[in-house]
C-alpha cells in the first residue's frame, strides 16, 4: 500500500477556512471567477525588483492574487524547455517581500513542494507570512514530481504523499492554537511547546495536482484545489468528484486551475475566451502565468486585464462572451 493510500485511511477532519470568507474571495459573494497572476521566477538574471513591480501592477490592474512557484534544486536550468522549472527566488521569502509592497492581493505559492520542507519551520513561516500580510497568505502545496530533487535533499520520493499529509496536519494543528502534546509517529512534542505567532485564522491550504490523492487531500483539508494541464471539460469532471469527496467529509473546497499565456502565438481575445471557458466549467479561481519577465510578461498581463475587464479580482460575467 502506498503512502497516499495509507493516509486516505485516516478519517481526521481538521478545522478549515471557508474559501468565500478568506481574502482570496475578494470580500465579494461567490459566483464570479477570480483571476490571478502567477509571477515569473524562472531566471536568475531577473532583477530583484521585478517581482515587486509586477505584483504592484497586478494589484493595480485588479487581479485577485499573485503566486510564486517552487523548485528546490532542479536537475537542469530554470525556465528551459521542456520542464520550465520555476522558483529561482525562494517563494516564501519573496512573498514576505511582496507583502510589504502590496495591500490587497492574495499572496500564495503555486505550488510549494511540501515534502521537501521541514514541517515545523513551514508552520512558522506560513504563520508569520499570514500575520505580516494581514491574513492574505495561502499556502499552496504539491507533492512534487522530480525524483532528483528528493534524492539531493535525502528525502524518500516514495514517501512524498505521506510527508505532505503530515506536514499539513501539523501546520493546521499549530495554527489553530492546539499546542502540545502532539505525536504523529514521526514528529512529537509535549505540552511545554509554545508556537508563535499564531495567525488570526488558520492559513488556508491550496492543494495542487490532478491525481485522486490530490483530490482526497483537498477534500480532507478544505480550502482550494488547483488543477494543472487539464482542459475545462476534464477539470469539470474532477471538480465534481472533489465536491462529492468534500461533502462526505464536511469540508468546502474552491476548485480552480492554472494556465499559461507565454508568447505571441495567441491574442488577448483568444485568452479571454479561454478564461470564459474556465468560468463556464465552474472554476472559482484561475491563475495565469504570462511567461518570462523579459519576454512580454507585463504586456500580456495588461492585455488580459483589459480583455476580461477584471475588477476587484473577479471577471465580470465572461461566460456570455463569443469564443
CORPEGI-V726608 format. One line per field, one symbol per residue. burial: I if it has 24 or more other ideal C-beta (glycine too) atoms within 12 Angstrom, else O. A space follows every 50 residues. Layout:
burial = ???
//
This chain:
burial = OOIIOOIIOOOOOIIIIOIIOIIIIIOOOOOIIIIIIIIIIIIOOIOOOI IIIIIIIIIOIIIIIIIIIIIIIIOOOIIOOOOIIIIIIIIIOIIIIIIO IIOIIIIIIIIIIIIIIOIIOIIIIIIIIIOIIOIIIIIIIIIIIIOOII OOIOIOIOIIIIIIIIIIIIIIIIIIOOOOOIOIOOIOOOOOOOIOOIIO IIIIIIIIIIIOIIIIIIIIIIIIIIIIOIOIOOIOOIIOIIIOIIOOIO IIIIIIIIIIIIOOOIOIOOIIIIIIIIIOIIIIIIIIIIIIIOOOIIII IIIIIOIIIIOIIIIIOIIOOOO
//
